[in-house]
Amino acid sequence: MNDIFAFRTAWVSHVGLARELNEDCVLVKPEIGLWAVADGMGGHGGGDLASRAVVEALTRVRPSRSARQMLDQFERTIVRVNSDLRALASSRAAAVVGTTLVSLMIHGSHYACAWCGDSRAYLRRDGALLRVSRDHSEVQELIDRGLLDDEDARRWPRRNVVTRALGASDQAELDLVDGPLYRGDRFLLCSDGLTAHLRDKEIAALIGFSAPQRAVDGLLQLALDRGAQDNVSLVVVDCER
């Protein structure tokens, strides 16, 4: 139990309007300060298995005495589940059984976000929205090289191709951002089913609602209004004293 902050959480995982199977999976464990969204890689025949395996493994993370211990537990869990996904792919004669992952860990007055793939983490602080994560995707690499701008990227034919995912290689490769936590911070974790339809400025406008559930409902509804071609999953976490 966090003795500095209390958390209010709202979340949803919706199949969307174009798919029959929801390959997203969500983890919400405010009692230990851990939240995650996993987006199974569609087209590989095991995306739902992969996202569920990652979330089920993370449910076994225990309360920690320190932020370092919590991160160590998380990293060991990710290494094991990545190995399990590789073995599952081999047993199914599949090239990949994989999933993206974005996670939020909070211990005391600090947070850490770890991710691979194009599921994202945002932080709303003092009225401004910051994208905490940076997509591991082909289109992000083209943006970084100055070959595409954000608007071109939304129309790029390979915009859904990720360059990192759990289960995609023998080594689990996640990026990590950490920092201090402040009263009033609001985090958003989401799959790309949301960001495919909403620009960051639109997310910023909707995420500002006072109640987490209202923010979640508004974000989902706009994605549905725009066709929701993929599964849509999101978690909003408020940090309060």
Buried (B, 14 or more C-beta within 10 A) or exposed (E): EBEEBEBBBBBBBBBBBEBEEBBBBBBBBBEBBBBBBBBBBBEBBBBBBBBBBBBEBBBEBEBBEEBEEBBEBBBEBBEEBBBBBBEBBEEEEBEBBBBBBBBBBBBBBBBBBBBBBBBBBBBBBEEEBEBBBBBBBBBBBBBEEEEBEEEEBBEBEEBBEBBBBBBBEEEBBBEBBBEEBBEEBBBBBBBBBBBBBBEBEBBBBBBBBEEBBBBBBBBBEBBBEEEBBBBBBBBBBBBEE
